Amino acid sequence: MNSVIALIGSGSTALSFIHHYLQQLEAGAALPRTMYLFEKRAAFGSGAAYEADRASNLLNTKTEFITPFIDQPGDFWHWLQTQPALWRHQFPGYTLEADGYAPRPLFGMYLEDRLKALVKRAASLGLNVVQLHAEVLDIQQHGNRQVLNTDCNLRLVADYVFLTCGTLPAKRNNALAEHPHVLNTPYPVSTLPARIPAEAAVGILGARLSAIDAVIALIEQGHRGPITLHSRSGYFPSVRGTQGRIQPRYLSDEYLATLRASKGKLSLQELIALVQKEIMELEGTELRGDFHLPAPPASLENYLQDEIHAAAGPRAWQAALYATNPIIDQLWAALHEEDKQKFLDNYFSAFMAYRVSIPVENARKILRYLQSGQLRFCSGSFGRPQAMDGGLVLRMDGEQIVHHYDYLIQAMGSPRQVGHLESELLSRLLQRGVLQPHPLGGVKIEAHSYCAEGANGQTNPRFRVLGELTTGAFFFTSALDINARHAKRCVEQFATVFTPAAKDIEAAQA
């Protein structure tokens, strides 16, 4: 068999995919033995999320838990303990702690090293992993073959394509697309001092992880000018407590299957009640009153003081929310369609603030900056930035308030809507109907096989999608362990489909 598969993107999801692909080969699956691995960044393995940068960019999952290999818990922790020669010289100030939060670039080094090991293991199994430093700009299907066109004029043919491209940036604001004082992303944050003068007034659009990274990096690298965080929703991430992993009683496959068997689809209120029951079970208390959405903090300084104090101990509600990771796609599928949209419209910002927490170390830094007066927090929606009088202006919607800045940093993360992503490849595939936008985010796929659904409503068995682009189908696709689980399922499903077909072809050729 001479079939070829192509993976577009070599980050953590691709590593998970390759890991389970090799397991299928070891189990005797007759899978393609040539794999093209495309990566437009300098390094293979780390991806955008864990690229080389400052050590102040921290993971928000404890060191002992995080791994791209769901069947190898603690693999990152084991690597840190056994391979200090590979990383200690670049992170001399890092204290190795199982329940601490390691620098994201350190995790990126681990991923790069693990990819090298996977490529060697692949060679021993007869799989040729061809690593290509190139950006795929278009994919055209000719019969059963996929022709991939790259930015370096390289054209390659594959039989099967898997999009594993991870987090993609937002399209630049057209009015200020080329403005030298507008940064479309804060990363890498190590370069911010070279791009922004130390005395400049800086506005940061966004208030989640990337915005926090930008604030800390600026100030720790000597920025002296005022910095303002703008949060449209007014929410700010919670602070991670000391709790570990739990075995849920209600947020489990078994309980959800039983519930679905009796009720069918669930309402949003029923889903919220399920989470509440898990929290009450952990706390040993009874449910008191109806659920009310927590309001955004009136004072970020007071909020962080309370959060830091609460984070000194276990937080049952955080343990319950993190326990949803293994079944979050099933919870999403269980909701009525109208309730999915209702959740995104009314609850998503609060969910992300409480579900995606930050380490107490970074919370303390942000609190110090607020107390010093160098950092401000502004909540409320705002219009498009405008260039005016040599600077940049941000107007608050429905108000007379105008903020003046020398520089603006866009740090609002990756948009859910695929049409808002900066990607020539996706734009072309959407334009030709190879991919179809999902109304709830990302692109449409068949959830069991991960096959892309085109504009004609048909799924393409030779084109599969993983990671952030599946957010409409699976809701929460920004956690490493969730994407690792999907990669495993995708490989297993692909093997069940491909192996019988391969055997039939081989028999016919014989």
Phi, psi and omega per residue, in radians:
M1 nan 2.310 -3.118
N2 -1.992 0.373 -3.123
S3 -1.140 2.619 -3.100
V4 -2.230 2.435 3.004
I5 -2.052 2.688 3.132
A6 -2.216 2.286 3.021
L7 -1.887 2.180 -3.125
I8 -1.811 1.794 -3.034
G9 1.955 2.319 -3.046
S10 -2.099 0.477 3.140
G11 -1.384 -2.754 -3.006
S12 -1.076 -0.626 3.132
T13 -1.159 -0.677 3.082
A14 -1.117 -0.695 3.090
L15 -1.055 -0.787 3.105
S16 -1.035 -0.754 -3.138
F17 -1.057 -0.873 -3.096
I18 -1.099 -0.723 3.129
H19 -0.973 -0.850 -3.108
H20 -1.344 -0.465 3.039
Y21 -1.096 -0.761 3.120
L22 -1.140 -0.620 3.085
Q23 -1.106 -0.668 3.092
Q24 -1.146 -0.695 3.086
L25 -1.096 -0.745 3.129
E26 -1.112 -0.497 3.126
A27 -1.473 -0.002 3.061
G28 1.755 0.131 3.136
A29 -1.175 2.401 3.138
A30 -1.567 1.257 -3.088
L31 -1.669 2.840 3.067
P32 -0.918 2.484 -3.077
R33 -1.844 0.178 3.019
T34 -2.237 2.250 -3.106
M35 -2.265 2.076 2.999
Y36 -1.530 2.271 3.126
L37 -2.081 1.878 -3.086
F38 -1.643 2.407 3.079
E39 -2.596 2.177 -3.135
K40 -1.546 -0.251 3.131
R41 -1.476 3.002 -3.064
A42 -1.184 -0.598 -3.038
A43 -1.998 2.457 3.017
F44 -1.543 2.314 3.020
G45 1.979 -0.748 -3.017
S46 -1.401 -0.544 -3.119
G47 1.176 -3.077 -3.121
A48 -1.199 -0.617 -3.023
A49 -1.209 -0.499 -3.006
Y50 -2.209 0.491 -3.103
E51 -1.174 2.859 3.137
A52 -1.050 2.222 -3.072
D53 -2.926 -2.861 -3.118
R54 -1.278 2.616 3.132
A55 -1.219 -0.221 3.123
S56 -1.278 -0.255 3.021
N57 -1.337 1.765 -3.025
L58 -1.714 2.588 2.926
L59 -1.126 2.740 3.030
N60 -2.009 0.324 2.982
T61 -2.128 2.436 -3.062
K62 -1.088 2.570 -3.042
T63 -0.988 -0.673 -3.082
E64 -1.243 -0.282 -3.056
F65 -1.784 -0.585 -2.933
I66 -1.298 2.324 3.116
T67 -2.925 2.557 3.038
P68 -1.471 -0.029 -3.078
F69 -1.993 1.795 -2.998
I70 -1.199 -0.295 3.091
D71 -1.688 0.143 3.098
Q72 -2.295 1.158 -3.136
P73 -1.065 2.457 3.128
G74 1.392 0.216 -3.061
D75 -1.155 -0.695 3.098
F76 -1.104 -0.780 3.120
W77 -1.055 -0.741 3.113
H78 -1.117 -0.741 3.137
W79 -1.078 -0.762 3.128
L80 -1.046 -0.700 -3.106
Q81 -1.271 -0.598 -3.011
T82 -1.726 -0.239 -3.075
Q83 -2.183 0.787 -3.097
P84 -1.057 -0.498 -3.129
A85 -1.110 -0.397 -3.110
L86 -1.421 -0.391 -2.989
W87 -2.296 -0.428 -2.981
R88 -1.045 -0.638 -3.099
H89 -1.131 -0.462 3.131
Q90 -1.609 -0.304 -3.133
F91 -2.299 1.055 -3.060
P92 -1.136 -0.443 -3.108
G93 -1.577 -0.011 -3.094
Y94 -1.406 2.250 3.091
T95 -1.659 2.131 -3.070
L96 -1.321 1.953 -3.127
E97 -2.415 2.273 -3.117
A98 -1.105 -0.663 -3.103
D99 -1.737 0.310 3.077
G100 -1.683 -2.983 -3.084
Y101 -2.191 1.937 -3.058
A102 -1.363 2.765 3.037
P103 -1.093 2.432 3.125
R104 -1.075 -0.688 3.095
P105 -1.097 -0.487 3.068
L106 -1.187 -0.719 3.061
F107 -1.106 -0.592 3.074
G108 -1.102 -0.686 3.077
M109 -1.079 -0.715 3.101
Y110 -1.060 -0.791 3.139
L111 -1.090 -0.733 3.125
E112 -1.079 -0.722 3.135
D113 -1.196 -0.699 3.134
R114 -1.167 -0.592 3.094
L115 -1.134 -0.723 3.096
K116 -1.011 -0.726 3.126
A117 -1.154 -0.667 3.121
L118 -1.135 -0.697 -3.138
V119 -1.123 -0.705 3.093
K120 -1.141 -0.748 3.117
R121 -1.097 -0.674 3.125
A122 -1.069 -0.759 -3.136
A123 -1.051 -0.649 -3.141
S124 -1.195 -0.347 3.141
L125 -1.759 0.104 3.117
G126 1.466 0.244 3.081
L127 -1.757 2.156 3.129
N128 -1.677 1.884 3.101
V129 -1.649 1.936 -3.098
V130 -1.713 1.937 -3.117
Q131 -1.552 2.188 -3.034
L132 -2.169 2.037 3.048
H133 -1.377 1.575 -3.102
A134 -2.841 2.616 3.036
E135 -1.723 2.200 3.094
V136 -1.382 2.111 -3.085
L137 -1.743 -0.352 -3.134
D138 -2.826 2.667 3.050
I139 -2.335 2.137 -3.141
Q140 -2.097 2.327 -3.107
Q141 -1.650 2.210 3.068
H142 -2.148 1.785 -3.024
G143 1.148 -2.148 3.097
N144 -1.718 0.107 -3.108
R145 -1.801 2.533 3.109
Q146 -1.901 2.069 3.137
V147 -1.700 2.057 -3.100
L148 -1.776 2.168 3.124
N149 -1.866 2.322 -3.039
T150 -2.032 2.999 -3.125
D151 -1.278 -0.193 3.116
C152 -1.860 0.393 3.095
N153 1.130 0.321 3.051
L154 -1.504 2.271 3.083
R155 -2.043 2.146 3.132
L156 -2.216 2.669 -3.121
V157 -1.983 2.307 3.078
A158 -2.282 2.786 3.092
D159 -1.591 -0.527 -3.101
Y160 -2.404 2.444 3.136
V161 -2.130 2.411 3.065
F162 -2.190 2.068 3.067
L163 -1.450 1.973 3.097
T164 -2.221 0.800 -2.925
C165 -1.480 -0.024 2.999
G166 1.154 -2.618 -3.076
T167 -1.313 2.258 3.124
L168 -2.030 2.592 -3.110
P169 -1.329 2.836 3.057
A170 -1.368 2.668 3.031
K171 -1.104 2.533 3.139
R172 -1.238 2.564 3.038
N173 -1.054 2.134 -3.034
N174 -1.008 -0.682 -3.081
A175 -1.137 -0.531 -3.087
L176 -2.136 0.460 -3.035
A177 -1.007 -0.623 -3.077
E178 -1.901 0.192 -3.116
H179 -1.196 2.205 -3.057
P180 -1.194 -0.260 -3.096
H181 -1.790 0.170 3.069
V182 -1.982 2.063 -3.130
L183 -1.743 2.142 -3.102
N184 -1.270 -0.329 3.093
T185 -2.651 2.618 3.073
P186 -1.410 -0.172 -3.011
Y187 -1.630 2.575 -0.161
P188 -1.260 2.370 -3.058
V189 -1.182 -0.330 3.117
S190 -1.134 -0.350 -3.125
T191 -1.633 -0.047 -3.079
L192 -1.016 -0.742 3.136
P193 -1.067 -0.507 3.121
A194 -1.337 -0.324 -3.090
R195 -1.817 -0.373 -3.052
I196 -2.249 2.111 3.098
P197 -1.037 2.584 -3.021
A198 -1.093 -0.457 -3.096
E199 -1.672 -0.012 -3.039
A200 -1.187 2.555 2.988
A201 -1.447 2.162 -3.013
V202 -2.069 2.271 2.984
G203 -1.868 2.327 3.133
I204 -2.026 2.096 -3.114
L205 -1.561 1.884 -3.057
G206 2.203 2.782 -3.109
A207 -2.572 0.448 3.081
R208 -1.874 -2.612 -2.901
L209 -1.059 -0.787 -3.099
S210 -1.185 -0.590 3.086
A211 -1.172 -0.709 3.106
I212 -1.122 -0.734 3.069
D213 -0.985 -0.757 -3.087
A214 -1.143 -0.771 -3.139
V215 -1.056 -0.890 -3.087
I216 -1.097 -0.754 -3.125
A217 -1.122 -0.745 3.129
L218 -1.044 -0.913 -3.043
I219 -1.216 -0.697 -3.139
E220 -1.211 -0.326 3.099
Q221 -1.744 0.272 2.967
G222 1.726 0.208 3.114
H223 -1.188 2.334 -3.078
R224 -1.982 -0.268 -3.106
G225 -1.341 2.936 3.139
P226 -1.247 2.550 3.131
I227 -2.240 2.371 3.106
T228 -2.190 2.249 3.023
L229 -1.615 2.275 3.099
H230 -1.939 2.056 3.095
S231 -2.004 2.028 3.141
R232 -1.068 -0.740 -3.082
S233 -1.424 -0.403 -3.058
G234 1.555 -0.106 -3.140
Y235 -1.455 2.731 3.092
F236 -2.426 2.547 -3.077
P237 -0.993 2.535 3.031
S238 -1.309 3.017 -3.114
V239 -1.884 2.332 -3.042
R240 -1.225 2.265 3.114
G241 -1.445 -2.965 -3.055
T242 -1.610 -0.019 -3.073
Q243 -1.093 2.678 3.041
G244 -1.772 -2.803 3.114
R245 -1.358 2.626 3.136
I246 -2.155 2.810 2.962
Q247 -1.740 1.772 -3.024
P248 -1.209 2.616 3.081
R249 -1.642 -0.758 -3.071
Y250 -1.724 -0.597 3.134
L251 -1.567 1.092 -3.088
S252 -2.339 2.807 3.105
D253 -0.963 -0.812 -3.040
E254 -1.127 -0.825 -3.093
Y255 -1.181 -0.692 -3.140
L256 -1.158 -0.678 3.110
A257 -1.092 -0.726 3.103
T258 -1.102 -0.741 -3.133
L259 -1.135 -0.753 -3.140
R260 -1.154 -0.612 -3.133
A261 -1.117 -0.576 -3.101
S262 -1.603 -0.517 -3.031
K263 -1.952 -0.370 -2.991
G264 1.324 -2.231 3.085
K265 -1.242 2.628 -3.133
L266 -1.872 2.619 3.005
S267 -1.481 2.868 3.114
L268 -1.079 -0.671 3.127
Q269 -1.143 -0.626 3.097
E270 -1.180 -0.640 3.104
L271 -1.185 -0.752 3.094
I272 -1.060 -0.717 3.126
A273 -1.094 -0.607 3.116
L274 -1.110 -0.782 3.111
V275 -1.139 -0.711 3.119
Q276 -1.066 -0.705 3.127
K277 -1.088 -0.686 3.118
E278 -1.127 -0.726 3.133
I279 -1.132 -0.768 3.133
M280 -1.110 -0.635 3.096
E281 -1.094 -0.740 -3.140
L282 -1.196 -0.670 -3.105
E283 -1.428 -0.280 -3.089
G284 1.241 0.517 -3.126
T285 -2.138 3.053 3.106
E286 -1.846 2.652 -3.130
L287 -1.148 2.257 -3.126
R288 -2.117 1.874 3.082
G289 1.379 3.071 -3.131
D290 -1.399 2.803 3.103
F291 -1.287 2.370 3.050
H292 -2.237 2.314 -3.141
L293 -1.120 2.219 3.098
P294 -1.040 2.378 3.137
A295 -1.352 2.661 3.026
P296 -1.036 2.655 -3.105
P297 -1.150 2.364 3.064
A298 -1.253 -0.578 3.092
S299 -2.329 2.050 3.135
L300 -1.129 -0.599 3.125
E301 -1.078 -0.837 3.117
N302 -1.145 -0.683 3.131
Y303 -1.047 -0.832 -3.122
L304 -1.168 -0.633 3.068
Q305 -1.050 -0.779 3.121
D306 -1.168 -0.724 -3.128
E307 -1.124 -0.752 -3.139
I308 -1.106 -0.687 3.099
H309 -1.134 -0.796 -3.113
A310 -1.177 -0.525 -3.085
A311 -1.295 -0.094 3.095
A312 -1.249 -0.207 3.129
G313 -2.330 -3.136 3.126
P314 -1.208 2.552 -3.140
R315 -2.155 1.893 -3.017
A316 -1.068 -0.702 -3.095
W317 -1.162 -0.576 3.072
Q318 -1.188 -0.747 3.114
A319 -1.034 -0.692 3.138
A320 -1.180 -0.762 -3.140
L321 -1.124 -0.732 3.132
Y322 -1.211 -0.449 3.119
A323 -1.218 -0.225 3.117
T324 -1.348 -0.217 -3.064
N325 -0.894 -0.813 -3.096
P326 -1.157 -0.346 -3.076
I327 -2.231 0.242 -3.014
I328 -1.110 -0.573 3.094
D329 -1.209 -0.567 3.094
Q330 -1.251 -0.663 3.072
L331 -1.080 -0.733 3.132
W332 -1.126 -0.770 3.138
A333 -1.138 -0.468 -3.105
A334 -1.317 -0.332 -3.102
L335 -1.307 2.558 2.945
H336 -1.064 2.571 -3.080
E337 -1.022 -0.709 -3.136
E338 -1.164 -0.515 3.110
D339 -1.313 -0.485 3.047
K340 -1.075 -0.838 3.140
Q341 -1.147 -0.657 3.107
K342 -1.080 -0.717 3.124
F343 -1.093 -0.807 -3.130
L344 -1.112 -0.651 -3.109
D345 -1.288 -0.685 -2.943
N346 -1.955 -0.370 -2.992
Y347 -2.128 -0.247 -2.951
F348 -1.076 -0.789 -3.111
S349 -1.079 -0.738 3.112
A350 -1.170 -0.720 3.124
F351 -1.021 -0.829 -3.109
M352 -1.131 -0.649 3.135
A353 -1.120 -0.650 -3.094
Y354 -1.610 -0.525 -3.128
R355 -1.393 -0.681 -3.110
V356 -1.757 1.500 -3.052
S357 -1.517 2.975 -3.131
I358 -2.083 2.702 3.082
P359 -1.148 2.625 -3.113
V360 -1.074 -0.512 3.128
E361 -1.027 -0.799 3.124
N362 -1.265 -0.579 3.083
A363 -1.082 -0.725 3.123
R364 -1.109 -0.685 3.120
K365 -1.102 -0.839 -3.140
I366 -1.054 -0.698 3.117
L367 -1.088 -0.753 3.119
R368 -1.079 -0.713 -3.130
Y369 -1.157 -0.658 3.083
L370 -1.132 -0.769 -3.113
Q371 -1.158 -0.528 3.121
S372 -1.323 -0.312 -3.121
G373 1.581 -0.105 -3.139
Q374 -1.281 -0.539 -3.119
L375 -1.900 2.366 3.024
R376 -2.129 2.744 3.122
F377 -2.180 2.164 -3.095
C378 -2.147 2.186 3.133
S379 -1.891 2.613 3.129
G380 2.205 2.668 -3.119
S381 -1.273 2.706 -3.104
F382 -2.475 2.790 -3.141
G383 -1.509 -3.033 3.125
R384 -1.204 2.427 3.076
P385 -1.066 2.592 3.120
Q386 -2.270 2.550 3.049
A387 -1.505 2.291 -3.096
M388 -2.723 2.271 3.058
D389 0.916 0.743 3.083
G390 1.386 -0.021 3.131
G391 -2.222 -2.798 -3.129
L392 -2.221 2.443 -3.073
V393 -2.112 2.383 3.081
L394 -2.176 2.066 -3.115
R395 -1.774 2.317 3.090
M396 -1.360 2.324 -3.093
D397 -1.093 2.342 3.061
G398 1.250 0.154 -3.123
E399 -2.317 2.895 3.092
Q400 -1.572 -0.006 -3.068
I401 -1.247 2.291 3.115
V402 -2.225 2.272 3.107
H403 -1.854 2.334 -3.140
H404 -1.914 2.283 -3.122
Y405 -2.360 2.707 2.995
D406 -1.496 -0.604 -3.118
Y407 -2.428 2.575 3.038
L408 -2.178 2.427 3.076
I409 -2.076 2.165 3.072
Q410 -1.532 2.038 -3.072
A411 -2.382 0.806 -3.093
M412 -1.701 0.205 3.074
G413 1.380 -2.989 -3.103
S414 -1.522 2.209 -3.129
P415 -1.096 2.567 3.071
R416 -1.248 -0.650 -3.080
Q417 -1.342 2.135 -3.020
V418 -1.097 -0.486 3.129
G419 -1.201 -0.258 -3.134
H420 -1.676 0.062 -3.114
L421 -1.552 2.515 3.103
E422 -1.519 1.655 -3.133
S423 -2.741 2.004 3.108
E424 -1.111 -0.664 3.131
L425 -1.066 -0.891 -3.119
L426 -1.113 -0.702 3.136
S427 -1.020 -0.755 -3.128
R428 -1.211 -0.723 -3.125
L429 -1.181 -0.628 3.091
L430 -1.208 -0.725 -3.115
Q431 -1.083 -0.654 -3.114
R432 -1.549 -0.057 3.103
G433 1.425 0.189 3.059
V434 -1.162 -0.669 3.034
L435 -2.030 2.742 -3.141
Q436 -2.298 2.289 3.127
P437 -1.079 2.445 3.012
H438 -1.547 2.335 -3.094
P439 -1.051 -0.375 -3.134
L440 -1.769 0.095 3.090
G441 2.189 2.648 3.128
G442 1.179 -2.608 -3.129
V443 -2.097 2.778 3.139
K444 -1.320 2.321 3.055
I445 -2.389 2.874 2.950
E446 -1.522 2.036 -2.895
A447 -1.102 -0.476 -3.108
H448 -1.376 -0.715 -3.049
S449 -1.762 -0.281 -3.078
Y450 1.234 0.224 3.106
C451 -1.248 2.396 -3.141
A452 -1.217 2.531 3.080
E453 -1.837 2.193 -3.130
G454 -1.486 3.113 -3.128
A455 -1.120 -0.366 3.117
N456 -1.422 0.004 3.126
G457 1.469 -0.044 -3.140
Q458 -1.640 2.504 3.070
T459 -1.517 2.583 -3.094
N460 -1.840 1.882 -3.087
P461 -1.185 -0.153 -3.138
R462 -1.839 0.197 -3.093
F463 -2.498 1.935 -3.104
R464 -2.099 2.716 -3.052
V465 -2.294 2.382 3.101
L466 -2.301 2.821 2.991
G467 1.478 -2.580 -2.992
E468 -1.001 -0.508 -3.099
L469 -1.266 -0.084 3.128
T470 -1.811 0.333 -3.041
T471 -1.082 -0.556 3.110
G472 -1.157 -0.672 -3.139
A473 -1.335 -0.638 -2.977
F474 -2.067 -0.075 3.086
F475 1.283 -1.224 -3.005
F476 -1.919 1.808 -3.031
T477 -2.210 0.476 3.141
S478 -1.870 0.040 3.104
A479 -1.693 2.358 -3.048
L480 -1.065 -0.753 -3.091
D481 -1.183 -0.537 3.103
I482 -1.201 -0.815 3.117
N483 -1.151 -0.568 3.077
A484 -1.115 -0.697 3.125
R485 -1.144 -0.725 3.111
H486 -1.150 -0.647 3.108
A487 -1.080 -0.721 3.120
K488 -1.088 -0.795 -3.139
R489 -1.127 -0.703 -3.139
C490 -1.087 -0.797 3.128
V491 -1.084 -0.796 -3.107
E492 -1.092 -0.722 3.140
Q493 -1.190 -0.716 3.114
F494 -1.070 -0.714 -3.136
A495 -1.127 -0.677 -3.133
T496 -1.183 -0.524 3.140
V497 -1.469 -0.755 -3.012
F498 -1.334 -0.725 -3.011
T499 -1.048 -0.837 3.104
P500 -1.060 -0.694 3.134
A501 -1.124 -0.691 3.135
A502 -1.115 -0.716 -3.139
K503 -1.143 -0.648 3.119
D504 -1.142 -0.700 3.127
I505 -1.157 -0.764 3.129
E506 -1.068 -0.699 3.128
A507 -1.136 -0.704 3.140
A508 -1.162 -0.706 3.131
Q509 -1.166 -0.580 3.127
A510 -1.192 nan nan
